[in-house]
Amino acid sequence: MTTIKASCPTCGEVELTNADVRLRVCSHASLSYYAFDCPGCHDEVRKPADDHVISLLMSGGVKAEVWDVPAEALEQKTGALLSYDDLLDFALQLQGDDFLAAVAGSPASR
């Protein structure tokens, strides 16, 4: 079985098996990463994985899981940021039955 050496920010260098490493390859390359639970401190360690790291891990027997970033996550955001007060106002509006009834009964919701 292949031994994979990785580093934990707390424990330093650790030795892992291919079953200990989770490789997530993203359609947006800069979001690919590998992760493992440190055998020393038991913290999850997550590190970026470029093409070279991906090929090394896969050659060591680590299975890759491919995932896609939702398009909404990559959209450029414009406008004012949501403030704490905005969020609180929204939550308070949701608590009122009148607000929900008005939205549910509006012609736009049909």
Biopython code that builds the backbone (N, CA, C, O; Angstrom):
import numpy as np
from Bio.PDB.StructureBuilder import StructureBuilder

atoms = [
    (1, "MET", "N", (0.848, -1.182, 0.000)),
    (1, "MET", "CA", (0.000, 0.000, 0.000)),
    (1, "MET", "C", (0.892, 1.244, 0.000)),
    (1, "MET", "O", (1.935, 1.279, 0.653)),
    (2, "THR", "N", (0.467, 2.241, -0.732)),
    (2, "THR", "CA", (1.230, 3.466, -0.865)),
    (2, "THR", "C", (1.110, 4.321, 0.392)),
    (2, "THR", "O", (0.027, 4.460, 0.960)),
    (3, "THR", "N", (2.231, 4.888, 0.818)),
    (3, "THR", "CA", (2.236, 5.835, 1.928)),
    (3, "THR", "C", (2.289, 7.239, 1.358)),
    (3, "THR", "O", (3.134, 7.543, 0.516)),
    (4, "ILE", "N", (1.388, 8.095, 1.815)),
    (4, "ILE", "CA", (1.332, 9.476, 1.357)),
    (4, "ILE", "C", (1.745, 10.364, 2.514)),
    (4, "ILE", "O", (1.189, 10.273, 3.608)),
    (5, "LYS", "N", (2.724, 11.223, 2.268)),
    (5, "LYS", "CA", (3.168, 12.153, 3.300)),
    (5, "LYS", "C", (2.489, 13.498, 3.066)),
    (5, "LYS", "O", (2.454, 14.013, 1.949)),
    (6, "ALA", "N", (1.958, 14.044, 4.134)),
    (6, "ALA", "CA", (1.297, 15.350, 4.076)),
    (6, "ALA", "C", (1.668, 16.096, 5.350)),
    (6, "ALA", "O", (2.285, 15.532, 6.253)),
    (7, "SER", "N", (1.290, 17.358, 5.414)),
    (7, "SER", "CA", (1.614, 18.129, 6.611)),
    (7, "SER", "C", (0.356, 18.681, 7.262)),
    (7, "SER", "O", (-0.557, 19.172, 6.597)),
    (8, "CYS", "N", (0.340, 18.584, 8.561)),
    (8, "CYS", "CA", (-0.729, 19.133, 9.386)),
    (8, "CYS", "C", (-0.183, 20.414, 10.022)),
    (8, "CYS", "O", (0.953, 20.416, 10.498)),
    (9, "PRO", "N", (-0.960, 21.502, 10.044)),
    (9, "PRO", "CA", (-0.449, 22.735, 10.642)),
    (9, "PRO", "C", (-0.129, 22.595, 12.130)),
    (9, "PRO", "O", (0.675, 23.358, 12.664)),
    (10, "THR", "N", (-0.750, 21.629, 12.799)),
    (10, "THR", "CA", (-0.514, 21.432, 14.229)),
    (10, "THR", "C", (0.569, 20.392, 14.492)),
    (10, "THR", "O", (1.455, 20.610, 15.319)),
    (11, "CYS", "N", (0.500, 19.268, 13.794)),
    (11, "CYS", "CA", (1.378, 18.132, 14.085)),
    (11, "CYS", "C", (2.614, 18.047, 13.202)),
    (11, "CYS", "O", (3.552, 17.320, 13.531)),
    (12, "GLY", "N", (2.635, 18.762, 12.106)),
    (12, "GLY", "CA", (3.755, 18.655, 11.173)),
    (12, "GLY", "C", (3.511, 17.533, 10.180)),
    (12, "GLY", "O", (2.369, 17.263, 9.808)),
    (13, "GLU", "N", (4.594, 16.873, 9.747)),
    (13, "GLU", "CA", (4.482, 15.831, 8.728)),
    (13, "GLU", "C", (3.798, 14.592, 9.294)),
    (13, "GLU", "O", (4.125, 14.126, 10.386)),
    (14, "VAL", "N", (2.832, 14.065, 8.520)),
    (14, "VAL", "CA", (2.116, 12.846, 8.911)),
    (14, "VAL", "C", (2.119, 11.891, 7.730)),
    (14, "VAL", "O", (2.262, 12.308, 6.581)),
    (15, "GLU", "N", (1.960, 10.612, 8.020)),
    (15, "GLU", "CA", (1.892, 9.587, 6.986)),
    (15, "GLU", "C", (0.467, 9.076, 6.897)),
    (15, "GLU", "O", (-0.170, 8.788, 7.911)),
    (16, "LEU", "N", (-0.028, 8.966, 5.658)),
    (16, "LEU", "CA", (-1.409, 8.571, 5.400)),
    (16, "LEU", "C", (-1.438, 7.456, 4.366)),
    (16, "LEU", "O", (-0.469, 7.248, 3.635)),
    (17, "THR", "N", (-2.542, 6.751, 4.312)),
    (17, "THR", "CA", (-2.767, 5.804, 3.225)),
    (17, "THR", "C", (-3.686, 6.479, 2.201)),
    (17, "THR", "O", (-4.254, 7.537, 2.473)),
    (18, "ASN", "N", (-3.825, 5.869, 1.041)),
    (18, "ASN", "CA", (-4.695, 6.463, 0.025)),
    (18, "ASN", "C", (-6.142, 6.523, 0.499)),
    (18, "ASN", "O", (-6.893, 7.393, 0.059)),
    (19, "ALA", "N", (-6.547, 5.620, 1.384)),
    (19, "ALA", "CA", (-7.910, 5.647, 1.915)),
    (19, "ALA", "C", (-8.132, 6.811, 2.890)),
    (19, "ALA", "O", (-9.273, 7.201, 3.139)),
    (20, "ASP", "N", (-7.061, 7.358, 3.433)),
    (20, "ASP", "CA", (-7.166, 8.468, 4.395)),
    (20, "ASP", "C", (-7.384, 9.814, 3.716)),
    (20, "ASP", "O", (-7.786, 10.777, 4.370)),
    (21, "VAL", "N", (-7.125, 9.893, 2.415)),
    (21, "VAL", "CA", (-7.147, 11.173, 1.705)),
    (21, "VAL", "C", (-8.394, 11.281, 0.846)),
    (21, "VAL", "O", (-8.749, 10.352, 0.120)),
    (22, "ARG", "N", (-9.053, 12.428, 0.938)),
    (22, "ARG", "CA", (-10.223, 12.727, 0.097)),
    (22, "ARG", "C", (-9.792, 13.789, -0.913)),
    (22, "ARG", "O", (-9.335, 14.867, -0.532)),
    (23, "LEU", "N", (-9.940, 13.480, -2.193)),
    (23, "LEU", "CA", (-9.547, 14.387, -3.267)),
    (23, "LEU", "C", (-10.795, 14.886, -3.976)),
    (23, "LEU", "O", (-11.565, 14.089, -4.512)),
    (24, "ARG", "N", (-11.000, 16.188, -3.983)),
    (24, "ARG", "CA", (-12.164, 16.813, -4.626)),
    (24, "ARG", "C", (-11.654, 17.682, -5.769)),
    (24, "ARG", "O", (-11.015, 18.711, -5.552)),
    (25, "VAL", "N", (-11.949, 17.244, -6.993)),
    (25, "VAL", "CA", (-11.506, 17.951, -8.186)),
    (25, "VAL", "C", (-12.684, 18.759, -8.712)),
    (25, "VAL", "O", (-13.744, 18.214, -9.018)),
    (26, "CYS", "N", (-12.479, 20.067, -8.812)),
    (26, "CYS", "CA", (-13.556, 20.982, -9.179)),
    (26, "CYS", "C", (-13.467, 21.387, -10.650)),
    (26, "CYS", "O", (-12.384, 21.431, -11.234)),
    (27, "SER", "N", (-14.621, 21.680, -11.231)),
    (27, "SER", "CA", (-14.662, 22.177, -12.609)),
    (27, "SER", "C", (-13.981, 23.538, -12.709)),
    (27, "SER", "O", (-13.528, 23.916, -13.790)),
    (28, "HIS", "N", (-13.901, 24.264, -11.635)),
    (28, "HIS", "CA", (-13.175, 25.535, -11.537)),
    (28, "HIS", "C", (-11.863, 25.198, -10.825)),
    (28, "HIS", "O", (-11.827, 25.112, -9.598)),
    (29, "ALA", "N", (-10.790, 25.007, -11.590)),
    (29, "ALA", "CA", (-9.550, 24.382, -11.105)),
    (29, "ALA", "C", (-9.023, 24.956, -9.791)),
    (29, "ALA", "O", (-8.496, 24.208, -8.968)),
    (30, "SER", "N", (-9.150, 26.239, -9.580)),
    (30, "SER", "CA", (-8.576, 26.831, -8.362)),
    (30, "SER", "C", (-9.317, 26.418, -7.094)),
    (30, "SER", "O", (-8.843, 26.707, -5.995)),
    (31, "LEU", "N", (-10.459, 25.755, -7.211)),
    (31, "LEU", "CA", (-11.225, 25.311, -6.045)),
    (31, "LEU", "C", (-11.032, 23.827, -5.727)),
    (31, "LEU", "O", (-11.666, 23.305, -4.809)),
    (32, "SER", "N", (-10.172, 23.150, -6.470)),
    (32, "SER", "CA", (-9.876, 21.746, -6.175)),
    (32, "SER", "C", (-9.056, 21.665, -4.887)),
    (32, "SER", "O", (-8.255, 22.552, -4.594)),
    (33, "TYR", "N", (-9.266, 20.585, -4.119)),
    (33, "TYR", "CA", (-8.548, 20.437, -2.861)),
    (33, "TYR", "C", (-8.467, 18.966, -2.470)),
    (33, "TYR", "O", (-9.180, 18.115, -3.001)),
    (34, "TYR", "N", (-7.577, 18.700, -1.528)),
    (34, "TYR", "CA", (-7.565, 17.392, -0.889)),
    (34, "TYR", "C", (-7.679, 17.621, 0.609)),
    (34, "TYR", "O", (-7.291, 18.670, 1.123)),
    (35, "ALA", "N", (-8.211, 16.632, 1.295)),
    (35, "ALA", "CA", (-8.422, 16.758, 2.732)),
    (35, "ALA", "C", (-8.147, 15.418, 3.399)),
    (35, "ALA", "O", (-8.245, 14.357, 2.782)),
    (36, "PHE", "N", (-7.800, 15.501, 4.680)),
    (36, "PHE", "CA", (-7.598, 14.300, 5.474)),
    (36, "PHE", "C", (-7.811, 14.653, 6.937)),
    (36, "PHE", "O", (-7.686, 15.811, 7.337)),
    (37, "ASP", "N", (-8.132, 13.644, 7.723)),
    (37, "ASP", "CA", (-8.224, 13.811, 9.169)),
    (37, "ASP", "C", (-6.861, 13.449, 9.733)),
    (37, "ASP", "O", (-6.382, 12.329, 9.561)),
    (38, "CYS", "N", (-6.238, 14.413, 10.411)),
    (38, "CYS", "CA", (-4.892, 14.190, 10.940)),
    (38, "CYS", "C", (-4.921, 13.052, 11.956)),
    (38, "CYS", "O", (-5.739, 13.059, 12.876)),
    (39, "PRO", "N", (-4.026, 12.069, 11.790)),
    (39, "PRO", "CA", (-3.997, 10.961, 12.744)),
    (39, "PRO", "C", (-3.505, 11.380, 14.129)),
    (39, "PRO", "O", (-3.732, 10.667, 15.107)),
    (40, "GLY", "N", (-2.833, 12.530, 14.220)),
    (40, "GLY", "CA", (-2.328, 12.985, 15.514)),
    (40, "GLY", "C", (-3.344, 13.784, 16.303)),
    (40, "GLY", "O", (-3.681, 13.427, 17.431)),
    (41, "CYS", "N", (-3.837, 14.874, 15.709)),
    (41, "CYS", "CA", (-4.751, 15.771, 16.436)),
    (41, "CYS", "C", (-6.211, 15.576, 16.052)),
    (41, "CYS", "O", (-7.098, 16.140, 16.693)),
    (42, "HIS", "N", (-6.472, 14.789, 15.019)),
    (42, "HIS", "CA", (-7.823, 14.464, 14.543)),
    (42, "HIS", "C", (-8.557, 15.654, 13.927)),
    (42, "HIS", "O", (-9.766, 15.580, 13.708)),
    (43, "ASP", "N", (-7.853, 16.743, 13.645)),
    (43, "ASP", "CA", (-8.455, 17.874, 12.933)),
    (43, "ASP", "C", (-8.526, 17.547, 11.447)),
    (43, "ASP", "O", (-7.690, 16.813, 10.920)),
    (44, "GLU", "N", (-9.543, 18.105, 10.774)),
    (44, "GLU", "CA", (-9.573, 17.970, 9.318)),
    (44, "GLU", "C", (-8.602, 18.993, 8.749)),
    (44, "GLU", "O", (-8.640, 20.169, 9.112)),
    (45, "VAL", "N", (-7.744, 18.543, 7.866)),
    (45, "VAL", "CA", (-6.800, 19.417, 7.180)),
    (45, "VAL", "C", (-7.210, 19.458, 5.720)),
    (45, "VAL", "O", (-7.403, 18.418, 5.091)),
    (46, "ARG", "N", (-7.341, 20.664, 5.182)),
    (46, "ARG", "CA", (-7.762, 20.840, 3.787)),
    (46, "ARG", "C", (-6.721, 21.700, 3.092)),
    (46, "ARG", "O", (-6.351, 22.766, 3.585)),
    (47, "LYS", "N", (-6.252, 21.226, 1.938)),
    (47, "LYS", "CA", (-5.206, 21.939, 1.189)),
    (47, "LYS", "C", (-5.596, 22.032, -0.280)),
    (47, "LYS", "O", (-6.267, 21.147, -0.811)),
    (48, "PRO", "N", (-5.164, 23.124, -0.939)),
    (48, "PRO", "CA", (-5.459, 23.239, -2.368)),
    (48, "PRO", "C", (-4.734, 22.159, -3.171)),
    (48, "PRO", "O", (-3.658, 21.697, -2.789)),
    (49, "ALA", "N", (-5.340, 21.769, -4.284)),
    (49, "ALA", "CA", (-4.752, 20.728, -5.135)),
    (49, "ALA", "C", (-4.689, 21.229, -6.574)),
    (49, "ALA", "O", (-5.711, 21.330, -7.253)),
    (50, "ASP", "N", (-3.478, 21.542, -7.029)),
    (50, "ASP", "CA", (-3.318, 21.912, -8.435)),
    (50, "ASP", "C", (-3.178, 20.634, -9.262)),
    (50, "ASP", "O", (-3.257, 19.531, -8.722)),
    (51, "ASP", "N", (-2.973, 20.782, -10.562)),
    (51, "ASP", "CA", (-2.900, 19.616, -11.461)),
    (51, "ASP", "C", (-1.809, 18.635, -11.048)),
    (51, "ASP", "O", (-1.997, 17.421, -11.127)),
    (52, "HIS", "N", (-0.669, 19.161, -10.607)),
    (52, "HIS", "CA", (0.448, 18.298, -10.206)),
    (52, "HIS", "C", (0.077, 17.475, -8.972)),
    (52, "HIS", "O", (0.319, 16.268, -8.936)),
    (53, "VAL", "N", (-0.504, 18.116, -7.972)),
    (53, "VAL", "CA", (-0.903, 17.412, -6.747)),
    (53, "VAL", "C", (-1.984, 16.380, -7.063)),
    (53, "VAL", "O", (-1.956, 15.266, -6.540)),
    (54, "ILE", "N", (-2.933, 16.752, -7.917)),
    (54, "ILE", "CA", (-3.996, 15.820, -8.298)),
    (54, "ILE", "C", (-3.412, 14.574, -8.945)),
    (54, "ILE", "O", (-3.803, 13.459, -8.602)),
    (55, "SER", "N", (-2.483, 14.750, -9.876)),
    (55, "SER", "CA", (-1.898, 13.582, -10.562)),
    (55, "SER", "C", (-1.069, 12.733, -9.595)),
    (55, "SER", "O", (-1.079, 11.505, -9.689)),
    (56, "LEU", "N", (-0.351, 13.376, -8.668)),
    (56, "LEU", "CA", (0.424, 12.605, -7.687)),
    (56, "LEU", "C", (-0.492, 11.774, -6.788)),
    (56, "LEU", "O", (-0.235, 10.594, -6.552)),
    (57, "LEU", "N", (-1.552, 12.390, -6.292)),
    (57, "LEU", "CA", (-2.466, 11.667, -5.408)),
    (57, "LEU", "C", (-3.172, 10.535, -6.148)),
    (57, "LEU", "O", (-3.326, 9.441, -5.606)),
    (58, "MET", "N", (-3.597, 10.789, -7.373)),
    (58, "MET", "CA", (-4.277, 9.745, -8.138)),
    (58, "MET", "C", (-3.320, 8.598, -8.469)),
    (58, "MET", "O", (-3.723, 7.435, -8.471)),
    (59, "SER", "N", (-2.054, 8.921, -8.749)),
    (59, "SER", "CA", (-1.086, 7.855, -9.015)),
    (59, "SER", "C", (-0.804, 7.038, -7.756)),
    (59, "SER", "O", (-0.356, 5.895, -7.842)),
    (60, "GLY", "N", (-1.068, 7.629, -6.580)),
    (60, "GLY", "CA", (-0.919, 6.911, -5.315)),
    (60, "GLY", "C", (-2.164, 6.151, -4.912)),
    (60, "GLY", "O", (-2.214, 5.571, -3.827)),
    (61, "GLY", "N", (-3.177, 6.145, -5.777)),
    (61, "GLY", "CA", (-4.375, 5.365, -5.514)),
    (61, "GLY", "C", (-5.525, 6.120, -4.879)),
    (61, "GLY", "O", (-6.529, 5.514, -4.505)),
    (62, "VAL", "N", (-5.396, 7.441, -4.749)),
    (62, "VAL", "CA", (-6.486, 8.232, -4.177)),
    (62, "VAL", "C", (-7.549, 8.429, -5.249)),
    (62, "VAL", "O", (-7.249, 8.858, -6.363)),
    (63, "LYS", "N", (-8.778, 8.118, -4.907)),
    (63, "LYS", "CA", (-9.886, 8.285, -5.851)),
    (63, "LYS", "C", (-10.347, 9.736, -5.831)),
    (63, "LYS", "O", (-10.523, 10.328, -4.766)),
    (64, "ALA", "N", (-10.539, 10.301, -7.017)),
    (64, "ALA", "CA", (-10.979, 11.690, -7.141)),
    (64, "ALA", "C", (-12.492, 11.755, -7.231)),
    (64, "ALA", "O", (-13.124, 10.955, -7.921)),
    (65, "GLU", "N", (-13.057, 12.709, -6.530)),
    (65, "GLU", "CA", (-14.483, 13.009, -6.656)),
    (65, "GLU", "C", (-14.592, 14.338, -7.384)),
    (65, "GLU", "O", (-14.072, 15.351, -6.916)),
    (66, "VAL", "N", (-15.263, 14.339, -8.523)),
    (66, "VAL", "CA", (-15.395, 15.554, -9.334)),
    (66, "VAL", "C", (-16.658, 16.286, -8.922)),
    (66, "VAL", "O", (-17.707, 15.670, -8.731)),
    (67, "TRP", "N", (-16.558, 17.603, -8.784)),
    (67, "TRP", "CA", (-17.730, 18.404, -8.433)),
    (67, "TRP", "C", (-17.729, 19.699, -9.241)),
    (67, "TRP", "O", (-16.683, 20.193, -9.664)),
    (68, "ASP", "N", (-18.916, 20.224, -9.440)),
    (68, "ASP", "CA", (-19.095, 21.459, -10.197)),
    (68, "ASP", "C", (-19.509, 22.583, -9.255)),
    (68, "ASP", "O", (-20.323, 22.389, -8.352)),
    (69, "VAL", "N", (-18.943, 23.742, -9.478)),
    (69, "VAL", "CA", (-19.352, 24.916, -8.716)),
    (69, "VAL", "C", (-20.639, 25.442, -9.337)),
    (69, "VAL", "O", (-20.706, 25.620, -10.553)),
    (70, "PRO", "N", (-21.658, 25.690, -8.525)),
    (70, "PRO", "CA", (-22.870, 26.292, -9.091)),
    (70, "PRO", "C", (-22.538, 27.647, -9.709)),
    (70, "PRO", "O", (-21.760, 28.416, -9.146)),
    (71, "ALA", "N", (-23.123, 27.933, -10.853)),
    (71, "ALA", "CA", (-22.833, 29.189, -11.560)),
    (71, "ALA", "C", (-23.078, 30.401, -10.671)),
    (71, "ALA", "O", (-22.374, 31.404, -10.783)),
    (72, "GLU", "N", (-24.071, 30.315, -9.786)),
    (72, "GLU", "CA", (-24.397, 31.440, -8.919)),
    (72, "GLU", "C", (-23.245, 31.800, -7.992)),
    (72, "GLU", "O", (-23.080, 32.962, -7.622)),
    (73, "ALA", "N", (-22.459, 30.816, -7.620)),
    (73, "ALA", "CA", (-21.345, 31.070, -6.710)),
    (73, "ALA", "C", (-20.232, 31.870, -7.383)),
    (73, "ALA", "O", (-19.452, 32.539, -6.705)),
    (74, "LEU", "N", (-20.155, 31.805, -8.700)),
    (74, "LEU", "CA", (-19.090, 32.506, -9.426)),
    (74, "LEU", "C", (-19.545, 33.844, -10.002)),
    (74, "LEU", "O", (-18.749, 34.561, -10.607)),
    (75, "GLU", "N", (-20.831, 34.185, -9.815)),
    (75, "GLU", "CA", (-21.336, 35.449, -10.356)),
    (75, "GLU", "C", (-20.705, 36.639, -9.656)),
    (75, "GLU", "O", (-20.413, 36.591, -8.461)),
    (76, "GLN", "N", (-20.502, 37.695, -10.405)),
    (76, "GLN", "CA", (-20.013, 38.942, -9.836)),
    (76, "GLN", "C", (-21.156, 39.586, -9.061)),
    (76, "GLN", "O", (-22.236, 39.795, -9.614)),
    (77, "LYS", "N", (-20.935, 39.899, -7.810)),
    (77, "LYS", "CA", (-21.975, 40.502, -6.978)),
    (77, "LYS", "C", (-21.869, 42.029, -7.053)),
    (77, "LYS", "O", (-20.780, 42.594, -6.946)),
    (78, "THR", "N", (-23.013, 42.679, -7.237)),
    (78, "THR", "CA", (-23.043, 44.143, -7.264)),
    (78, "THR", "C", (-24.068, 44.626, -6.250)),
    (78, "THR", "O", (-24.884, 43.845, -5.762)),
    (79, "GLY", "N", (-24.025, 45.874, -5.945)),
    (79, "GLY", "CA", (-24.979, 46.454, -5.006)),
    (79, "GLY", "C", (-24.445, 46.471, -3.593)),
    (79, "GLY", "O", (-23.336, 46.017, -3.309)),
    (80, "ALA", "N", (-25.261, 47.002, -2.728)),
    (80, "ALA", "CA", (-24.872, 47.128, -1.327)),
    (80, "ALA", "C", (-24.840, 45.756, -0.654)),
    (80, "ALA", "O", (-25.600, 44.855, -1.009)),
    (81, "LEU", "N", (-23.950, 45.618, 0.317)),
    (81, "LEU", "CA", (-23.872, 44.382, 1.072)),
    (81, "LEU", "C", (-25.067, 44.267, 2.007)),
    (81, "LEU", "O", (-25.608, 45.273, 2.466)),
    (82, "LEU", "N", (-25.469, 43.048, 2.281)),
    (82, "LEU", "CA", (-26.546, 42.785, 3.215)),
    (82, "LEU", "C", (-26.031, 43.089, 4.625)),
    (82, "LEU", "O", (-25.006, 42.554, 5.048)),
    (83, "SER", "N", (-26.741, 43.942, 5.336)),
    (83, "SER", "CA", (-26.310, 44.292, 6.687)),
    (83, "SER", "C", (-27.045, 43.434, 7.710)),
    (83, "SER", "O", (-28.008, 42.740, 7.383)),
    (84, "TYR", "N", (-26.584, 43.491, 8.928)),
    (84, "TYR", "CA", (-27.243, 42.764, 10.008)),
    (84, "TYR", "C", (-28.675, 43.267, 10.168)),
    (84, "TYR", "O", (-29.592, 42.475, 10.387)),
    (85, "ASP", "N", (-28.865, 44.563, 10.060)),
    (85, "ASP", "CA", (-30.213, 45.136, 10.182)),
    (85, "ASP", "C", (-31.132, 44.648, 9.068)),
    (85, "ASP", "O", (-32.310, 44.386, 9.312)),
    (86, "ASP", "N", (-30.608, 44.521, 7.843)),
    (86, "ASP", "CA", (-31.409, 43.998, 6.734)),
    (86, "ASP", "C", (-31.875, 42.573, 7.038)),
    (86, "ASP", "O", (-33.037, 42.229, 6.825)),
    (87, "LEU", "N", (-30.972, 41.773, 7.527)),
    (87, "LEU", "CA", (-31.287, 40.386, 7.846)),
    (87, "LEU", "C", (-32.303, 40.302, 8.984)),
    (87, "LEU", "O", (-33.232, 39.497, 8.933)),
    (88, "LEU", "N", (-32.125, 41.122, 9.993)),
    (88, "LEU", "CA", (-33.067, 41.137, 11.113)),
    (88, "LEU", "C", (-34.453, 41.582, 10.658)),
    (88, "LEU", "O", (-35.451, 40.976, 11.047)),
    (89, "ASP", "N", (-34.531, 42.641, 9.831)),
    (89, "ASP", "CA", (-35.821, 43.094, 9.301)),
    (89, "ASP", "C", (-36.512, 41.982, 8.515)),
    (89, "ASP", "O", (-37.720, 41.784, 8.642)),
    (90, "PHE", "N", (-35.747, 41.264, 7.709)),
    (90, "PHE", "CA", (-36.302, 40.173, 6.915)),
    (90, "PHE", "C", (-36.852, 39.069, 7.815)),
    (90, "PHE", "O", (-37.955, 38.569, 7.595)),
    (91, "ALA", "N", (-36.068, 38.692, 8.834)),
    (91, "ALA", "CA", (-36.509, 37.644, 9.755)),
    (91, "ALA", "C", (-37.776, 38.065, 10.489)),
    (91, "ALA", "O", (-38.672, 37.246, 10.693)),
    (92, "LEU", "N", (-37.862, 39.323, 10.887)),
    (92, "LEU", "CA", (-39.054, 39.803, 11.579)),
    (92, "LEU", "C", (-40.267, 39.801, 10.655)),
    (92, "LEU", "O", (-41.377, 39.494, 11.090)),
    (93, "GLN", "N", (-40.065, 40.137, 9.393)),
    (93, "GLN", "CA", (-41.170, 40.105, 8.438)),
    (93, "GLN", "C", (-41.672, 38.681, 8.226)),
    (93, "GLN", "O", (-42.875, 38.462, 8.084)),
    (94, "LEU", "N", (-40.770, 37.724, 8.203)),
    (94, "LEU", "CA", (-41.171, 36.326, 8.009)),
    (94, "LEU", "C", (-41.982, 35.791, 9.175)),
    (94, "LEU", "O", (-42.776, 34.865, 9.006)),
    (95, "GLN", "N", (-41.793, 36.362, 10.350)),
    (95, "GLN", "CA", (-42.530, 35.893, 11.521)),
    (95, "GLN", "C", (-43.996, 36.310, 11.495)),
    (95, "GLN", "O", (-44.831, 35.692, 12.156)),
    (96, "GLY", "N", (-44.307, 37.341, 10.743)),
    (96, "GLY", "CA", (-45.685, 37.807, 10.692)),
    (96, "GLY", "C", (-46.517, 37.009, 9.707)),
    (96, "GLY", "O", (-46.130, 36.853, 8.549)),
    (97, "ASP", "N", (-47.667, 36.497, 10.162)),
    (97, "ASP", "CA", (-48.560, 35.736, 9.287)),
    (97, "ASP", "C", (-49.092, 36.598, 8.147)),
    (97, "ASP", "O", (-49.306, 36.096, 7.044)),
    (98, "ASP", "N", (-49.306, 37.873, 8.397)),
    (98, "ASP", "CA", (-49.853, 38.764, 7.376)),
    (98, "ASP", "C", (-48.917, 38.865, 6.178)),
    (98, "ASP", "O", (-49.364, 38.872, 5.031)),
    (99, "PHE", "N", (-47.613, 38.944, 6.449)),
    (99, "PHE", "CA", (-46.643, 39.065, 5.366)),
    (99, "PHE", "C", (-46.661, 37.819, 4.489)),
    (99, "PHE", "O", (-46.720, 37.915, 3.263)),
    (100, "LEU", "N", (-46.610, 36.656, 5.119)),
    (100, "LEU", "CA", (-46.602, 35.404, 4.359)),
    (100, "LEU", "C", (-47.898, 35.216, 3.585)),
    (100, "LEU", "O", (-47.878, 34.766, 2.440)),
    (101, "ALA", "N", (-49.027, 35.559, 4.203)),
    (101, "ALA", "CA", (-50.319, 35.426, 3.526)),
    (101, "ALA", "C", (-50.399, 36.355, 2.331)),
    (101, "ALA", "O", (-50.940, 35.982, 1.290)),
    (102, "ALA", "N", (-49.865, 37.566, 2.468)),
    (102, "ALA", "CA", (-49.895, 38.534, 1.372)),
    (102, "ALA", "C", (-49.038, 38.048, 0.202)),
    (102, "ALA", "O", (-49.432, 38.158, -0.959)),
    (103, "VAL", "N", (-47.886, 37.522, 0.520)),
    (103, "VAL", "CA", (-46.992, 37.031, -0.552)),
    (103, "VAL", "C", (-47.608, 35.806, -1.219)),
    (103, "VAL", "O", (-47.582, 35.695, -2.445)),
    (104, "ALA", "N", (-48.154, 34.896, -0.438)),
    (104, "ALA", "CA", (-48.734, 33.675, -0.982)),
    (104, "ALA", "C", (-49.968, 33.967, -1.829)),
    (104, "ALA", "O", (-50.248, 33.255, -2.793)),
    (105, "GLY", "N", (-50.701, 35.008, -1.469)),
    (105, "GLY", "CA", (-51.931, 35.325, -2.198)),
    (105, "GLY", "C", (-51.765, 36.320, -3.307)),
    (105, "GLY", "O", (-52.731, 36.631, -4.005)),
    (106, "SER", "N", (-50.552, 36.837, -3.495)),
    (106, "SER", "CA", (-50.353, 37.835, -4.552)),
    (106, "SER", "C", (-50.396, 37.188, -5.931)),
    (106, "SER", "O", (-49.991, 36.036, -6.087)),
    (107, "PRO", "N", (-50.885, 37.923, -6.937)),
    (107, "PRO", "CA", (-50.969, 37.367, -8.302)),
    (107, "PRO", "C", (-49.591, 36.958, -8.847)),
    (107, "PRO", "O", (-49.508, 36.044, -9.667)),
    (108, "ALA", "N", (-48.516, 37.616, -8.407)),
    (108, "ALA", "CA", (-47.192, 37.297, -8.918)),
    (108, "ALA", "C", (-46.724, 35.902, -8.464)),
    (108, "ALA", "O", (-45.870, 35.295, -9.110)),
    (109, "SER", "N", (-47.278, 35.401, -7.361)),
    (109, "SER", "CA", (-46.833, 34.093, -6.863)),
    (109, "SER", "C", (-47.579, 32.943, -7.528)),
    (109, "SER", "O", (-47.268, 31.781, -7.266)),
    (110, "ARG", "N", (-48.530, 33.233, -8.358)),
    (110, "ARG", "CA", (-49.309, 32.164, -9.007)),
    (110, "ARG", "C", (-48.777, 31.801, -10.341)),
    (110, "ARG", "O", (-49.325, 30.921, -11.006)),
]
sb = StructureBuilder()
sb.init_structure("model")
sb.init_model(0)
sb.init_chain("A")
sb.init_seg("    ")
for serial, (resi, resn, name, xyz) in enumerate(atoms, 1):
    if name == "N":
        sb.init_residue(resn, " ", resi, " ")
    sb.init_atom(name, np.array(xyz, "f"), 0.0, 1.0, " ", f" {name:<3s}", serial, name[0])
structure = sb.get_structure()
